[in-house]
Amino acid sequence: MSDATASPLATATALVGRGLLLSRRNLDAVVTALVMPVMLMLVFVYFFGGAIDTGTTRYVTYVVPGVIVLCAGFGAAATAVSVSEDMRRGTVDRLRTLDVGAVPFLTGHVVATVARNLLATALVLGVAFLIGFRPTATPGGWLAAIGLLLAYITAVSWLSAAAGLVAKTPEAANAVTFLMMFLPYPSSAFVPIDTMPGWLHGFAEHQPVTPLIESMRGLLLDQPVGDAPWTALAWCGGLLALGVAVSGALFRRRTR
Amino acid sequence: MPPATGESATTGTPTIGTPATGTHAIETTGLTKSYGGVRVLDSLDLRVETGTVFALLGPNGAGKTTTVRVLTTLAAPDAGHARVAGHDVVTERRAVRRAISLTGQYAAVDETLTGAENLRLTARLSGLSRRAAARRADELLERFRLTDARDRQTKTYSGGMRRRLDLAAGLVRDPGTTRVVFLDEPTTGLDPRSRNELWDAVRELSAHGTTVFLTTQYLEEADRLAHRVAVLGGGRTLAEGTPEELKRRYAGHRLDLVARDREAYLRLAPRATGHTPATLTLGVPTDGSAAHVRALLDELDPHRTDIARFAVHSATLDDVFLTLTSATKEPSHV
Protein backbone atom coordinates (compact mmCIF):
# COMPACT_ATOMS: atom_id res chain seq x y z
CA MET A 1 0.00 0.00 0.00
CA SER A 2 2.72 2.42 0.96
CA ASP A 3 4.34 2.17 -2.44
CA ALA A 4 1.11 2.70 -4.35
CA THR A 5 0.53 5.70 -6.54
CA ALA A 6 -3.02 6.90 -7.01
CA SER A 7 -4.90 5.70 -10.07
CA PRO A 8 -5.65 8.46 -12.59
CA LEU A 9 -9.34 8.15 -11.68
CA ALA A 10 -8.72 8.52 -7.94
CA THR A 11 -6.39 11.43 -8.64
CA ALA A 12 -8.94 13.15 -10.87
CA THR A 13 -11.67 12.59 -8.27
CA ALA A 14 -9.53 14.12 -5.54
CA LEU A 15 -8.66 17.10 -7.75
CA VAL A 16 -12.27 17.64 -8.82
CA GLY A 17 -13.12 17.71 -5.11
CA ARG A 18 -10.41 20.32 -4.67
CA GLY A 19 -11.70 22.40 -7.58
CA LEU A 20 -15.25 22.41 -6.25
CA LEU A 21 -14.09 23.20 -2.72
CA LEU A 22 -11.93 26.08 -3.96
CA SER A 23 -14.90 27.47 -5.92
CA ARG A 24 -17.10 27.26 -2.86
CA ARG A 25 -14.54 29.08 -0.73
CA ASN A 26 -13.97 31.71 -3.39
CA LEU A 27 -17.48 33.13 -3.20
CA ASP A 28 -16.64 36.51 -4.72
CA ALA A 29 -15.64 34.89 -7.98
CA VAL A 30 -18.65 32.59 -7.98
CA VAL A 31 -21.06 35.44 -7.37
CA THR A 32 -19.46 37.40 -10.22
CA ALA A 33 -19.73 34.33 -12.43
CA LEU A 34 -23.43 34.10 -11.58
CA VAL A 35 -24.45 37.74 -11.60
CA MET A 36 -22.51 38.79 -14.68
CA PRO A 37 -24.47 36.70 -17.24
CA VAL A 38 -27.81 37.78 -15.74
CA MET A 39 -26.76 41.44 -15.91
CA LEU A 40 -25.59 40.97 -19.50
CA MET A 41 -28.90 39.46 -20.48
CA LEU A 42 -30.80 42.34 -18.90
CA VAL A 43 -28.55 44.81 -20.73
CA PHE A 44 -29.15 43.13 -24.08
CA VAL A 45 -32.89 42.69 -23.62
CA TYR A 46 -33.72 46.09 -22.16
CA PHE A 47 -30.94 48.42 -23.44
CA PHE A 48 -30.22 47.06 -26.93
CA GLY A 49 -33.14 44.72 -27.58
CA GLY A 50 -35.61 47.44 -28.51
CA ALA A 51 -33.43 48.52 -31.41
CA ILE A 52 -32.74 45.03 -32.73
CA ASP A 53 -35.16 43.48 -35.19
CA THR A 54 -34.92 39.70 -35.03
CA GLY A 55 -38.02 38.97 -37.09
CA THR A 56 -40.92 37.15 -35.50
CA THR A 57 -39.15 35.92 -32.31
CA ARG A 58 -39.15 38.13 -29.22
CA TYR A 59 -35.65 39.45 -28.56
CA VAL A 60 -35.37 37.83 -25.12
CA THR A 61 -36.06 34.46 -26.71
CA TYR A 62 -33.59 35.21 -29.49
CA VAL A 63 -30.78 36.30 -27.17
CA VAL A 64 -30.86 33.70 -24.35
CA PRO A 65 -28.69 31.09 -26.13
CA GLY A 66 -26.17 33.85 -26.92
CA VAL A 67 -25.97 34.98 -23.32
CA ILE A 68 -25.50 31.41 -22.15
CA VAL A 69 -22.66 30.84 -24.61
CA LEU A 70 -21.09 34.18 -23.72
CA CYS A 71 -21.06 33.27 -20.05
CA ALA A 72 -19.40 29.96 -20.93
CA GLY A 73 -16.53 32.08 -22.24
CA PHE A 74 -16.34 34.04 -18.99
CA GLY A 75 -16.37 30.82 -17.00
CA ALA A 76 -13.59 29.37 -19.13
CA ALA A 77 -11.44 32.45 -18.49
CA ALA A 78 -11.61 31.63 -14.78
CA THR A 79 -10.03 28.25 -15.58
CA ALA A 80 -7.05 29.96 -17.20
CA VAL A 81 -6.57 32.15 -14.16
CA SER A 82 -6.76 29.35 -11.63
CA VAL A 83 -4.44 27.06 -13.63
CA SER A 84 -1.93 29.87 -14.01
CA GLU A 85 -2.17 30.54 -10.27
CA ASP A 86 -1.26 26.89 -9.64
CA MET A 87 1.70 27.23 -12.00
CA ARG A 88 2.99 30.37 -10.32
CA ARG A 89 2.77 28.84 -6.88
CA GLY A 90 4.38 25.51 -6.12
CA THR A 91 1.21 23.48 -6.68
CA VAL A 92 2.09 22.18 -10.14
CA ASP A 93 5.62 21.23 -9.07
CA ARG A 94 4.24 19.36 -6.08
CA LEU A 95 1.71 17.55 -8.27
CA ARG A 96 4.38 16.59 -10.77
CA THR A 97 6.58 15.14 -8.06
CA LEU A 98 3.50 13.18 -6.93
CA ASP A 99 3.33 11.81 -10.48
CA VAL A 100 0.01 13.51 -11.20
CA GLY A 101 -0.46 13.92 -14.95
CA ALA A 102 -1.86 16.79 -16.96
CA VAL A 103 -5.26 15.22 -17.57
CA PRO A 104 -6.27 14.58 -13.94
CA PHE A 105 -4.87 17.97 -12.88
CA LEU A 106 -6.72 19.94 -15.55
CA THR A 107 -9.85 17.80 -15.19
CA GLY A 108 -10.08 19.09 -11.63
CA HIS A 109 -10.12 22.67 -12.90
CA VAL A 110 -12.37 22.03 -15.89
CA VAL A 111 -15.03 20.14 -13.93
CA ALA A 112 -15.20 22.95 -11.37
CA THR A 113 -15.62 25.45 -14.21
CA VAL A 114 -18.34 23.39 -15.84
CA ALA A 115 -20.19 23.08 -12.51
CA ARG A 116 -20.05 26.85 -11.95
CA ASN A 117 -21.20 27.40 -15.50
CA LEU A 118 -24.20 25.10 -15.25
CA LEU A 119 -25.25 26.99 -12.15
CA ALA A 120 -24.92 30.29 -14.02
CA THR A 121 -26.87 28.86 -16.96
CA ALA A 122 -29.71 27.74 -14.69
CA LEU A 123 -29.84 31.22 -13.17
CA VAL A 124 -29.92 32.89 -16.58
CA LEU A 125 -32.74 30.60 -17.71
CA GLY A 126 -34.68 31.31 -14.50
CA VAL A 127 -34.43 35.08 -14.88
CA ALA A 128 -35.16 34.76 -18.61
CA PHE A 129 -38.43 33.00 -17.80
CA LEU A 130 -39.37 35.85 -15.50
CA ILE A 131 -38.88 38.44 -18.25
CA GLY A 132 -40.73 36.57 -20.97
CA PHE A 133 -38.50 33.81 -22.37
CA ARG A 134 -40.87 31.11 -23.62
CA PRO A 135 -39.03 28.09 -25.06
CA THR A 136 -41.09 25.41 -26.74
CA ALA A 137 -38.49 22.69 -26.72
CA THR A 138 -39.29 19.01 -26.49
CA PRO A 139 -37.57 17.07 -23.66
CA GLY A 140 -35.24 15.65 -26.29
CA GLY A 141 -34.53 19.17 -27.52
CA TRP A 142 -33.65 20.32 -23.99
CA LEU A 143 -31.30 17.38 -23.54
CA ALA A 144 -29.62 18.02 -26.87
CA ALA A 145 -29.23 21.75 -26.16
CA ILE A 146 -27.74 21.09 -22.73
CA GLY A 147 -25.48 18.43 -24.19
CA LEU A 148 -24.16 20.82 -26.82
CA LEU A 149 -23.61 23.51 -24.22
CA LEU A 150 -21.69 21.06 -22.01
CA ALA A 151 -19.52 20.08 -24.96
CA TYR A 152 -18.76 23.74 -25.70
CA ILE A 153 -18.01 24.68 -22.08
CA THR A 154 -15.73 21.67 -21.71
CA ALA A 155 -13.89 22.46 -24.94
CA VAL A 156 -13.27 26.15 -24.21
CA SER A 157 -12.34 25.35 -20.60
CA TRP A 158 -9.63 22.96 -21.78
CA LEU A 159 -8.36 25.52 -24.26
CA SER A 160 -8.24 28.10 -21.57
CA ALA A 161 -6.49 25.65 -19.24
CA ALA A 162 -3.80 25.44 -21.93
CA ALA A 163 -3.67 29.25 -21.96
CA GLY A 164 -3.20 29.12 -18.18
CA LEU A 165 -0.19 26.85 -18.63
CA VAL A 166 1.41 29.21 -21.16
CA ALA A 167 0.78 32.51 -19.41
CA LYS A 168 3.50 33.87 -17.16
CA THR A 169 1.01 35.48 -14.79
CA PRO A 170 -2.68 35.03 -13.94
CA GLU A 171 -3.33 38.47 -15.47
CA ALA A 172 -1.81 37.38 -18.76
CA ALA A 173 -3.85 34.18 -18.61
CA ASN A 174 -6.96 36.30 -18.36
CA ALA A 175 -5.94 38.28 -21.44
CA VAL A 176 -5.23 35.13 -23.48
CA THR A 177 -8.84 34.05 -23.01
CA PHE A 178 -10.12 37.33 -24.42
CA LEU A 179 -10.60 35.72 -27.81
CA MET A 180 -12.90 33.09 -26.35
CA MET A 181 -15.01 35.72 -24.64
CA PHE A 182 -15.14 37.83 -27.78
CA LEU A 183 -16.08 35.02 -30.16
CA PRO A 184 -19.87 35.12 -29.55
CA TYR A 185 -20.11 38.77 -30.66
CA PRO A 186 -19.34 38.32 -34.38
CA SER A 187 -21.85 35.46 -34.57
CA SER A 188 -25.62 35.20 -34.67
CA ALA A 189 -25.71 35.28 -30.85
CA PHE A 190 -26.95 38.84 -30.39
CA VAL A 191 -27.91 40.13 -33.84
CA PRO A 192 -28.77 38.36 -37.10
CA ILE A 193 -25.64 37.95 -39.24
CA ASP A 194 -27.23 39.61 -42.31
CA THR A 195 -27.26 42.92 -40.40
CA MET A 196 -23.43 42.84 -40.22
CA PRO A 197 -21.16 44.29 -42.93
CA GLY A 198 -20.62 41.95 -45.84
CA TRP A 199 -16.92 41.25 -45.20
CA LEU A 200 -17.80 39.83 -41.78
CA HIS A 201 -20.34 37.30 -43.06
CA GLY A 202 -17.77 34.71 -44.05
CA PHE A 203 -16.22 34.67 -40.59
CA ALA A 204 -19.48 34.97 -38.68
CA GLU A 205 -21.10 32.10 -40.55
CA HIS A 206 -18.16 29.72 -40.26
CA GLN A 207 -16.90 30.24 -36.74
CA PRO A 208 -17.67 27.67 -34.02
CA VAL A 209 -20.14 29.76 -32.04
CA THR A 210 -22.67 30.33 -34.83
CA PRO A 211 -23.68 26.68 -35.42
CA LEU A 212 -23.82 26.24 -31.63
CA ILE A 213 -26.12 29.23 -31.21
CA GLU A 214 -28.26 28.25 -34.18
CA SER A 215 -28.64 24.70 -32.82
CA MET A 216 -29.52 25.81 -29.31
CA ARG A 217 -31.98 28.39 -30.54
CA GLY A 218 -33.60 25.90 -32.90
CA LEU A 219 -33.76 23.18 -30.27
CA LEU A 220 -35.22 25.47 -27.60
CA LEU A 221 -37.88 26.79 -29.98
CA ASP A 222 -38.52 23.37 -31.51
CA GLN A 223 -37.61 24.57 -35.00
CA PRO A 224 -35.70 22.61 -37.65
CA VAL A 225 -31.93 22.84 -37.04
CA GLY A 226 -30.55 21.00 -40.06
CA ASP A 227 -26.99 19.78 -39.57
CA ALA A 228 -25.99 22.71 -37.33
CA PRO A 229 -25.79 20.52 -34.17
CA TRP A 230 -23.35 18.18 -35.89
CA THR A 231 -21.23 21.07 -37.11
CA ALA A 232 -21.25 22.48 -33.58
CA LEU A 233 -20.36 19.11 -32.10
CA ALA A 234 -17.51 18.68 -34.58
CA TRP A 235 -16.15 22.11 -33.62
CA CYS A 236 -16.37 21.26 -29.91
CA GLY A 237 -14.71 17.89 -30.46
CA GLY A 238 -11.90 19.50 -32.44
CA LEU A 239 -11.35 22.28 -29.91
CA LEU A 240 -11.43 19.79 -27.04
CA ALA A 241 -8.87 17.53 -28.73
CA LEU A 242 -6.69 20.57 -29.36
CA GLY A 243 -7.04 21.77 -25.76
CA VAL A 244 -6.19 18.35 -24.29
CA ALA A 245 -3.24 17.78 -26.63
CA VAL A 246 -1.75 21.25 -26.21
CA SER A 247 -2.17 21.36 -22.44
CA GLY A 248 -0.74 17.86 -22.09
CA ALA A 249 2.37 18.82 -24.06
CA LEU A 250 2.73 22.12 -22.19
CA PHE A 251 2.34 20.46 -18.80
CA ARG A 252 5.08 17.97 -19.55
CA ARG A 253 7.45 20.50 -21.02
CA ARG A 254 6.90 23.55 -18.90
CA THR A 255 9.78 24.32 -16.62
CA ARG A 256 10.05 27.55 -14.73
CA MET B 1 14.21 -21.97 6.87
CA PRO B 2 16.68 -22.37 3.99
CA PRO B 3 15.08 -19.53 1.98
CA ALA B 4 15.49 -17.19 4.94
CA THR B 5 19.21 -17.81 5.26
CA GLY B 6 19.62 -17.49 1.52
CA GLU B 7 17.91 -14.14 1.62
CA SER B 8 19.91 -12.81 4.53
CA ALA B 9 23.06 -13.83 2.76
CA THR B 10 22.26 -11.65 -0.24
CA THR B 11 20.79 -8.65 1.56
CA GLY B 12 23.48 -8.80 4.20
CA THR B 13 26.26 -8.13 1.70
CA PRO B 14 28.32 -5.40 3.30
CA THR B 15 28.19 -2.25 1.23
CA ILE B 16 28.90 0.15 4.07
CA GLY B 17 32.20 1.90 3.86
CA THR B 18 32.59 1.44 0.14
CA PRO B 19 31.65 4.30 -2.17
CA ALA B 20 29.01 2.20 -3.92
CA THR B 21 25.74 3.62 -5.20
CA GLY B 22 23.82 2.01 -2.35
CA THR B 23 25.25 4.26 0.34
CA HIS B 24 24.44 7.46 -1.49
CA ALA B 25 20.96 8.94 -1.46
CA ILE B 26 21.99 11.36 -4.18
CA GLU B 27 24.76 11.01 -6.71
CA THR B 28 25.36 13.22 -9.73
CA THR B 29 28.07 13.09 -12.36
CA GLY B 30 28.72 15.81 -14.89
CA LEU B 31 25.25 17.28 -14.53
CA THR B 32 24.80 20.05 -17.09
CA LYS B 33 21.78 22.18 -17.84
CA SER B 34 21.37 25.34 -19.90
CA TYR B 35 18.46 27.71 -20.17
CA GLY B 36 18.37 29.93 -23.23
CA GLY B 37 22.09 29.65 -23.91
CA VAL B 38 23.07 30.27 -20.30
CA ARG B 39 24.82 27.34 -18.68
CA VAL B 40 23.12 27.11 -15.28
CA LEU B 41 24.67 23.80 -14.24
CA ASP B 42 28.17 23.14 -15.48
CA SER B 43 29.23 19.55 -14.99
CA LEU B 44 28.05 19.34 -11.40
CA ASP B 45 29.24 16.43 -9.26
CA LEU B 46 27.55 15.80 -5.95
CA ARG B 47 27.40 12.92 -3.47
CA VAL B 48 25.03 12.87 -0.55
CA GLU B 49 25.24 10.06 1.96
CA THR B 50 22.02 8.38 3.01
CA GLY B 51 20.53 9.70 6.23
CA THR B 52 22.46 12.96 6.31
CA VAL B 53 21.49 16.60 5.96
CA PHE B 54 23.19 18.16 2.95
CA ALA B 55 23.18 21.88 2.25
CA LEU B 56 23.73 23.41 -1.16
CA LEU B 57 24.93 26.90 -0.53
CA GLY B 58 25.13 29.68 -3.04
CA PRO B 59 24.04 33.14 -4.05
CA ASN B 60 21.06 33.87 -6.30
CA GLY B 61 21.62 32.48 -9.76
CA ALA B 62 24.22 29.93 -8.67
CA GLY B 63 22.05 27.07 -9.92
CA LYS B 64 20.56 25.86 -6.64
CA THR B 65 16.95 25.71 -7.76
CA THR B 66 17.91 24.15 -11.09
CA THR B 67 19.80 21.44 -9.22
CA VAL B 68 16.72 20.72 -7.13
CA ARG B 69 14.49 20.70 -10.21
CA VAL B 70 16.72 18.19 -11.97
CA LEU B 71 17.03 15.97 -8.90
CA THR B 72 13.26 16.01 -8.34
CA THR B 73 12.58 15.06 -12.00
CA LEU B 74 10.96 18.41 -12.83
CA ALA B 75 13.63 19.31 -15.40
CA ALA B 76 15.74 16.98 -17.49
CA PRO B 77 19.51 17.54 -17.61
CA ASP B 78 21.17 18.31 -20.95
CA ALA B 79 24.09 16.07 -20.05
CA GLY B 80 25.34 14.00 -17.17
CA HIS B 81 23.58 11.62 -14.83
CA ALA B 82 21.85 11.81 -11.49
CA ARG B 83 20.61 9.07 -9.23
CA VAL B 84 18.28 9.72 -6.32
CA ALA B 85 17.48 6.93 -3.86
CA GLY B 86 19.24 4.57 -6.25
CA HIS B 87 17.15 5.49 -9.31
CA ASP B 88 18.07 7.46 -12.40
CA VAL B 89 16.16 10.77 -12.52
CA VAL B 90 15.56 10.49 -16.26
CA THR B 91 15.02 6.81 -17.02
CA GLU B 92 13.44 5.85 -13.68
CA ARG B 93 11.47 9.03 -13.08
CA ARG B 94 8.48 7.33 -11.47
CA ALA B 95 10.61 5.40 -9.00
CA VAL B 96 12.41 8.62 -8.04
CA ARG B 97 9.13 10.45 -7.56
CA ARG B 98 7.96 7.69 -5.25
CA ALA B 99 11.01 8.07 -3.04
CA ILE B 100 11.19 11.85 -2.70
CA SER B 101 9.30 14.85 -1.53
CA LEU B 102 9.77 18.46 -2.59
CA THR B 103 9.04 21.62 -0.73
CA GLY B 104 9.78 24.39 -3.17
CA GLN B 105 10.42 28.09 -2.77
CA TYR B 106 6.76 28.84 -3.38
CA ALA B 107 4.14 27.39 -1.10
CA ALA B 108 2.17 24.56 -2.65
CA VAL B 109 -0.77 24.68 -0.26
CA ASP B 110 -4.16 26.14 -1.10
CA GLU B 111 -4.86 29.26 0.91
CA THR B 112 -8.60 28.84 1.12
CA LEU B 113 -8.40 25.22 2.23
CA THR B 114 -7.76 24.33 5.86
CA GLY B 115 -4.55 22.68 6.98
CA ALA B 116 -6.32 19.34 7.36
CA GLU B 117 -7.96 19.60 3.93
CA ASN B 118 -4.65 20.39 2.27
CA LEU B 119 -2.95 17.37 3.83
CA ARG B 120 -5.84 15.02 3.10
CA LEU B 121 -5.83 16.11 -0.55
CA THR B 122 -2.10 15.56 -0.95
CA ALA B 123 -2.36 12.20 0.80
CA ARG B 124 -5.16 11.13 -1.56
CA LEU B 125 -3.05 12.19 -4.54
CA SER B 126 -0.17 10.06 -3.36
CA GLY B 127 -2.37 6.98 -3.42
CA LEU B 128 -3.82 6.67 0.08
CA SER B 129 -7.45 5.68 0.57
CA ARG B 130 -9.82 8.30 1.94
CA ARG B 131 -9.61 6.88 5.45
CA ALA B 132 -5.85 6.38 5.40
CA ALA B 133 -5.44 9.93 4.08
CA ALA B 134 -7.44 11.38 6.97
CA ARG B 135 -5.42 9.39 9.48
CA ARG B 136 -2.14 10.44 7.89
CA ALA B 137 -3.22 14.09 7.86
CA ASP B 138 -3.95 13.94 11.60
CA GLU B 139 -0.56 12.36 12.31
CA LEU B 140 1.27 15.02 10.33
CA LEU B 141 -0.67 17.89 11.90
CA GLU B 142 0.32 16.51 15.29
CA ARG B 143 3.95 16.01 14.31
CA PHE B 144 4.32 19.52 12.89
CA ARG B 145 2.40 21.09 15.80
CA LEU B 146 -0.47 22.30 13.67
CA THR B 147 -3.30 20.39 15.36
CA ASP B 148 -4.77 23.56 16.90
CA ALA B 149 -4.88 25.21 13.48
CA ARG B 150 -6.11 22.17 11.56
CA ASP B 151 -9.52 23.60 10.68
CA ARG B 152 -8.42 27.13 9.85
CA GLN B 153 -7.91 28.25 6.26
CA THR B 154 -4.19 28.43 5.66
CA LYS B 155 -4.31 32.09 4.64
CA THR B 156 -4.66 32.79 8.38
CA TYR B 157 -1.40 30.90 9.09
CA SER B 158 1.89 32.61 9.86
CA GLY B 159 4.72 32.23 7.35
CA GLY B 160 6.34 29.57 9.50
CA MET B 161 3.14 27.59 9.94
CA ARG B 162 2.57 27.62 6.21
CA ARG B 163 6.08 26.35 5.54
CA ARG B 164 5.60 23.60 8.12
CA LEU B 165 2.33 22.61 6.48
CA ASP B 166 4.07 22.62 3.12
CA LEU B 167 6.80 20.42 4.52
CA ALA B 168 4.19 18.09 6.05
CA ALA B 169 2.38 17.91 2.70
CA GLY B 170 5.60 16.59 1.19
CA LEU B 171 5.62 13.75 3.72
CA VAL B 172 2.17 12.30 3.25
CA ARG B 173 3.49 8.94 2.22
CA ASP B 174 4.73 6.47 4.78
CA PRO B 175 7.94 7.75 6.35
CA GLY B 176 9.67 4.60 5.15
CA THR B 177 8.77 5.43 1.56
CA THR B 178 9.87 9.03 1.40
CA ARG B 179 13.58 8.63 1.67
CA VAL B 180 14.91 11.91 0.34
CA VAL B 181 13.36 15.27 1.21
CA PHE B 182 14.23 18.31 -0.92
CA LEU B 183 13.83 21.76 0.58
CA ASP B 184 14.47 24.68 -1.73
CA GLU B 185 15.33 27.72 0.38
CA PRO B 186 13.02 26.60 3.17
CA THR B 187 13.55 29.61 5.42
CA THR B 188 13.80 32.46 2.94
CA GLY B 189 11.52 35.23 4.13
CA LEU B 190 10.80 33.71 7.53
CA ASP B 191 11.18 35.57 10.79
CA PRO B 192 13.81 34.20 13.23
CA ARG B 193 11.28 32.34 15.34
CA SER B 194 9.65 30.61 12.37
CA ARG B 195 13.11 29.79 11.09
CA ASN B 196 13.99 28.07 14.35
CA GLU B 197 10.76 26.08 14.19
CA LEU B 198 11.56 24.93 10.69
CA TRP B 199 15.09 23.98 11.69
CA ASP B 200 13.63 21.82 14.45
CA ALA B 201 11.38 20.14 11.90
CA VAL B 202 14.38 19.41 9.65
CA ARG B 203 16.40 17.99 12.57
CA GLU B 204 13.49 15.75 13.45
CA LEU B 205 13.29 14.48 9.86
CA SER B 206 16.96 13.70 9.96
CA ALA B 207 16.55 11.92 13.29
CA HIS B 208 13.99 9.66 11.56
CA GLY B 209 16.72 8.62 9.14
CA THR B 210 15.46 10.66 6.18
CA THR B 211 18.03 12.21 3.88
CA VAL B 212 17.52 15.97 3.63
CA PHE B 213 18.84 18.02 0.71
CA LEU B 214 18.37 21.73 1.26
CA THR B 215 19.43 24.83 -0.56
CA THR B 216 20.08 28.06 1.23
CA GLN B 217 21.67 31.46 0.92
CA TYR B 218 22.13 31.58 4.66
CA LEU B 219 25.49 30.36 5.76
CA GLU B 220 24.33 30.13 9.33
CA GLU B 221 21.60 27.75 8.25
CA ALA B 222 24.04 25.40 6.55
CA ASP B 223 26.37 25.64 9.54
CA ARG B 224 23.61 24.78 12.02
CA LEU B 225 21.78 22.07 10.11
CA ALA B 226 23.99 20.32 7.63
CA HIS B 227 26.40 17.44 8.04
CA ARG B 228 27.98 18.41 4.77
CA VAL B 229 27.90 21.55 2.67
CA ALA B 230 28.65 22.19 -0.99
CA VAL B 231 29.28 25.74 -2.11
CA LEU B 232 27.80 26.30 -5.55
CA GLY B 233 28.92 29.05 -7.89
CA GLY B 234 28.48 29.36 -11.65
CA GLY B 235 26.81 25.96 -11.83
CA ARG B 236 29.64 23.96 -10.32
CA THR B 237 30.82 22.93 -6.89
CA LEU B 238 33.39 25.36 -5.60
CA ALA B 239 33.99 23.47 -2.38
CA GLU B 240 32.52 20.58 -0.47
CA GLY B 241 32.95 19.28 3.06
CA THR B 242 31.69 19.53 6.62
CA PRO B 243 31.11 23.08 7.81
CA GLU B 244 34.18 22.67 10.04
CA GLU B 245 36.37 21.44 7.21
CA LEU B 246 35.33 24.28 4.95
CA LYS B 247 36.05 26.87 7.57
CA ARG B 248 39.43 25.33 8.29
CA ARG B 249 40.40 24.68 4.70
CA TYR B 250 39.31 27.88 3.05
CA ALA B 251 39.46 30.48 5.71
CA GLY B 252 40.54 29.20 9.09
CA HIS B 253 40.84 32.77 10.20
CA ARG B 254 40.21 36.16 8.79
CA LEU B 255 42.55 39.09 9.04
CA ASP B 256 40.65 42.37 9.29
CA LEU B 257 42.56 45.41 8.09
CA VAL B 258 41.62 49.04 8.59
CA ALA B 259 43.13 51.20 5.85
CA ARG B 260 44.72 54.52 6.75
CA ASP B 261 42.72 56.46 4.15
CA ARG B 262 40.57 55.99 1.07
CA GLU B 263 43.53 55.76 -1.35
CA ALA B 264 45.10 53.06 0.79
CA TYR B 265 41.76 51.26 0.94
CA LEU B 266 41.50 51.24 -2.86
CA ARG B 267 45.08 49.95 -3.19
CA LEU B 268 44.39 47.06 -0.81
CA ALA B 269 40.83 46.23 -1.94
CA PRO B 270 41.63 43.90 -4.88
CA ARG B 271 43.40 41.49 -2.54
CA ALA B 272 40.58 41.29 0.00
CA THR B 273 37.53 39.03 0.17
CA GLY B 274 35.51 41.18 2.56
CA HIS B 275 34.85 44.86 1.91
CA THR B 276 33.35 47.50 4.20
CA PRO B 277 34.11 50.84 2.52
CA ALA B 278 32.27 52.89 5.17
CA THR B 279 34.81 51.96 7.83
CA LEU B 280 37.71 51.41 5.38
CA THR B 281 37.81 47.78 6.60
CA LEU B 282 38.93 44.83 4.50
CA GLY B 283 38.96 41.11 5.24
CA VAL B 284 41.69 38.72 4.08
CA PRO B 285 41.77 34.97 4.72
CA THR B 286 44.66 33.57 6.76
CA ASP B 287 45.52 30.42 8.70
CA GLY B 288 45.88 32.57 11.79
CA SER B 289 49.55 31.73 12.49
CA ALA B 290 51.85 34.58 13.46
CA ALA B 291 54.12 33.80 10.51
CA HIS B 292 51.32 33.97 7.98
CA VAL B 293 49.78 37.14 9.43
CA ARG B 294 53.20 38.82 9.45
CA ALA B 295 53.91 37.73 5.87
CA LEU B 296 50.49 38.91 4.72
CA LEU B 297 50.93 42.32 6.30
CA ASP B 298 54.34 42.71 4.68
CA GLU B 299 53.07 41.57 1.32
CA LEU B 300 49.97 43.75 1.31
CA ASP B 301 51.65 46.84 2.68
CA PRO B 302 55.39 46.66 1.89
CA HIS B 303 55.96 50.33 2.73
CA ARG B 304 54.03 50.13 6.01
CA THR B 305 51.91 53.12 5.12
CA ASP B 306 48.50 51.73 4.13
CA ILE B 307 47.31 49.67 7.10
CA ALA B 308 46.33 51.50 10.28
CA ARG B 309 45.12 48.61 12.43
CA PHE B 310 44.47 44.87 12.14
CA ALA B 311 42.65 42.13 14.00
CA VAL B 312 42.47 38.32 13.57
CA HIS B 313 39.09 36.53 13.82
CA SER B 314 37.96 32.92 13.59
CA ALA B 315 36.28 32.49 10.24
CA THR B 316 32.56 32.07 9.71
CA LEU B 317 30.96 30.28 6.79
CA ASP B 318 30.44 33.75 5.32
CA ASP B 319 34.19 34.00 4.93
CA VAL B 320 34.36 30.62 3.20
CA PHE B 321 31.65 31.74 0.89
CA LEU B 322 33.22 35.07 0.08
CA THR B 323 36.66 33.53 -0.40
CA LEU B 324 35.29 31.04 -2.89
CA THR B 325 32.91 33.25 -4.79
CA SER B 326 35.23 36.23 -5.07
CA ALA B 327 37.48 34.07 -7.23
CA THR B 328 34.72 33.57 -9.79
CA LYS B 329 33.72 37.17 -10.28
CA GLU B 330 35.68 40.28 -11.15
CA PRO B 331 36.70 42.44 -8.18
CA SER B 332 34.29 45.32 -8.73
CA HIS B 333 33.92 46.11 -5.07
CA VAL B 334 35.67 49.47 -5.02
Interface residues (C-beta under 8 A of the other chain):
Chain A: M1 S2 D3 A4 T5 A6 A10 T11 A14 L15 G17 R18 L21 L22 R25 N26 R88 R89 G90 T91 D93 R94 L95 R96 T97 L98 D99 V100 T255 R256
Chain B: R69 T72 T73 L74 A75 R94 R97 R98 I100 S101 L102 T103 G104 Q105 Y106 A107 A108 D110 T112 L113 E117 L121 T122 R124 L125 S126 G127 L128 A132 Q153 D166 A169 G170 R173 D174 G176 T177
